[in-house]
């Protein structure tokens, strides 16, 4: 998979800050990337993180390294959960141009909230999946009941 970084900057975004459990006016790192497989765009990803907690992120080039590996190595963050919400989304003009499809083309859009081993929300992001390439797999397991013997 190849990655092209479109933006890596400190911004303010009230919706993302709320999802991260931060004040609406908190400084956030906004990392915007395009992900390609065999030279075909498969995903557009925007990820938000706390700029105060992860200041080194904004200075990195994530074209050739994993954001989550970087967080683990530089901040000792162990990610254990990714809560996702998936919906159908109509592409706007900019995103349709990137994907090479007409405006309004329907794609899968996924919100992702990443949580560490201590229950803290580390990242919030949105991913658009290329038309015809989105697949969702769910695994549902019953919780083990320790009282049953």
C-alpha positions in Angstrom: 0.0 0.0 0.0 1.3 3.4 -0.9 0.3 6.6 1.0 0.2 10.2 -0.1 0.0 12.8 2.7 -2.2 15.7 1.7 -2.1 17.6 5.0 -0.5 17.3 8.4 -1.3 20.4 10.4 -2.6 21.7 13.8 -6.2 22.8 13.5 -9.3 23.3 15.6 -12.4 21.1 14.9 -15.1 21.1 17.5 -16.7 17.8 16.3 -13.4 15.9 16.3 -12.4 17.4 19.7 -15.7 16.2 21.2 -15.1 12.7 19.8 -11.6 12.8 21.4 -13.1 14.0 24.8 -11.4 17.3 24.5 -12.7 20.9 24.7 -14.2 22.3 21.5 -11.3 24.7 21.1 -8.5 22.2 21.6 -5.6 22.1 19.2 -5.7 18.9 17.1 -3.4 17.3 14.6 -5.3 16.8 11.4 -3.6 14.1 9.2 -5.1 13.7 5.7 -3.9 10.8 3.5 -4.7 9.0 0.3 -4.0 5.3 0.3 -3.3 3.4 -2.9 -3.1 -0.3 -3.8 -1.5 -1.1 -7.2 -1.6 2.6 -8.1 -5.4 2.8 -7.6 -6.8 5.0 -4.9 -8.6 2.8 -2.3 -9.1 5.2 0.7 -9.2 8.8 1.7 -8.4 9.0 5.4 -8.6 12.0 7.8 -7.3 11.3 11.4 -7.4 13.7 14.3 -5.3 13.5 17.5 -4.6 15.8 20.4 -1.8 18.2 19.5 -0.9 18.7 23.1 -0.5 14.9 23.8 1.1 14.0 20.5 3.1 17.1 19.3 5.7 15.1 17.3 3.0 13.8 14.9 2.7 17.1 13.0 6.5 17.0 12.1 6.4 13.5 10.7 6.0 12.3 7.1 3.5 9.4 7.2 4.0 8.6 3.5 6.1 5.5 4.5 5.3 4.8 8.1 2.3 3.8 10.1 0.8 6.4 12.4 -0.1 3.8 15.0 3.3 2.3 15.0 4.7 5.8 15.4 2.4 6.4 18.4 3.4 3.1 20.0 7.1 3.7 19.5 7.3 7.4 20.5 4.5 7.6 23.1 4.2 4.0 24.4 0.6 4.0 23.4 -0.9 0.5 23.0 -4.1 0.6 20.9 -6.6 -2.1 21.8 -10.0 -1.0 20.4 -11.4 0.6 17.3 -15.0 1.5 17.4 -16.4 2.0 13.9 -19.6 3.4 12.5 -20.2 2.8 8.7 -22.7 4.6 6.4 -23.2 5.4 2.7 -21.9 8.8 1.7 -22.2 10.8 -1.5 -18.9 12.1 -2.7 -18.4 15.9 -3.1 -16.7 17.4 -6.1 -13.2 17.2 -4.5 -13.4 13.6 -3.4 -15.1 12.5 -6.6 -12.1 14.0 -8.5 -9.6 12.1 -6.4 -11.5 8.8 -6.9 -12.1 9.6 -10.7 -15.9 9.2 -10.5 -18.9 11.5 -11.0 -20.0 13.9 -8.2 -22.5 12.3 -5.9 -21.1 8.7 -6.3 -22.1 6.6 -3.3 -19.2 5.2 -1.2 -18.8 3.7 2.2 -17.7 6.2 4.8 -16.4 4.9 8.2 -15.9 6.9 11.4 -13.3 5.3 13.6 -12.6 6.0 17.3 -9.3 4.4 18.5 -8.9 3.6 22.2 -5.8 2.7 24.1 -5.3 0.0 26.9 -6.2 2.6 29.6 -9.6 3.4 27.9 -8.4 6.8 26.6 -9.6 7.9 23.2 -6.4 8.4 21.1 -7.6 9.2 17.6 -10.8 9.9 15.7 -11.0 9.7 12.0 -13.1 9.3 8.9 -12.3 7.0 5.9 -13.9 7.1 2.5 -13.5 3.8 0.6 -13.2 3.8 -3.2 -16.4 2.9 -5.0 -16.7 -0.9 -5.4 -13.9 -1.7 -3.0 -15.6 -1.3 0.4 -16.3 -4.5 2.5 -17.4 -4.7 6.1 -16.8 -7.8 8.2 -18.4 -8.1 11.7 -17.4 -10.7 14.3 -19.8 -11.0 17.2 -18.8 -13.1 20.2 -20.7 -13.8 23.3 -18.9 -12.6 26.4 -17.7 -15.4 28.6 -19.8 -15.7 31.7 -17.4 -16.5 34.6 -20.3 -17.2 36.9 -21.5 -20.2 34.9 -19.8 -23.4 36.1 
